[in-house]
């Protein structure tokens, strides 16, 4: 939450924390982040996160009652970008079958006695004598 709302650094934006690995002795924490944007934006964001490391560590120290505050290391995770690129490649190779299926569907005649017919009959005014 501190990354989203606590940092006032304009370089840190469009960041998603994907995971955290903490060492066994709790002295080091590796934070995996994804940053949307081009390489320049990613580089600036990572620089901003590294600059804010001390501030974030102090916030962790305030929240957790530990003997040592973990030293934070931010690492850019390219997994999200790679999966988006793989999806784009698959879409370009595999034809769009949904649009073809929609055109091949034949309309079937509607049978009477369906629930819709019964609902219409109930909603109509009853005959008066």
Phi, psi and omega in degrees: 000326182294328179293321181285315190246339185272336182271135179255006181289120182293345179285335185268100178208159180057041181256135173237125176277119183266332181181167179222133173247125180247136179293162182300326180270004178063022180266343181226141176226125178259119184253119180267124182234154172243138181234123178281140178128182181282180184296325179295316178298317179298316180297316178296319180295316179297321177297318178296319178296318179295325178292330182271005184305312181298318179298315181293322177296322178293325177294321177295318180298324178292325185275324185253143178260082182241156177294318179235141175275130181298141173278124185272138175230123180265134181228129180285125180258119183271003184302317182295315179297321180294321180290324176295317179296320178296320178296319178298317179296317179296319178297326181285336182266319183270128180292153180284105184276338181295315182292327178291320180295323181295324181285334183274351183287126177265143179281133178262146179295143183279132180275146175280162180089011179279170181300323180298319178297319179293321179295319178297318181297322180288329183279343180286155178295138178290150182293141178258143181268000000 
